[in-house]
């Protein structure tokens, strides 16, 4: 499923390690407007949870972040709340709706969804899609960033954070 318009790519980055992916995500989390939705797509092992760990660090979380595969959704509190979802195990759109993705969502939250390409998630909030893929080297990851509904100032901040790699 195509989540975004291909012509709206903001930036593409190749990271060379898990720590580089986390550092990039931390930079990004610090400049994202709140609330924001971050959709992560890519094959198994592409680095989706690693990316979320970096975002958590950028939001000031100190706790260890793991994929909520069996819980489906976890909420963490740092400088800003992080709502972390994993849609891998879900079979039907109705299950996604039952999660209550935006119910009681704090106004300063970042919602991050792993396996976001499994079901359409068109929410009324600024959305950043991160398409992740493996490269030639074992630890390299290609990350393509797409944006929807950010204002010009926020878009510029995001682009600058992505270029700081």
PyMOL commands that set and color helices and strands:
alter all, ss='L'
color gray80, all
select helices_A, chain A and resi 6-8+18-31+48-58+93-98+116-118+152-163
alter helices_A, ss='H'
color red, helices_A
select strands_A, chain A and resi 9-15+36-41+73-77+81-86+110-114+127-134+141-148
alter strands_A, ss='S'
color yellow, strands_A
deselect
rebuild
show_as cartoon
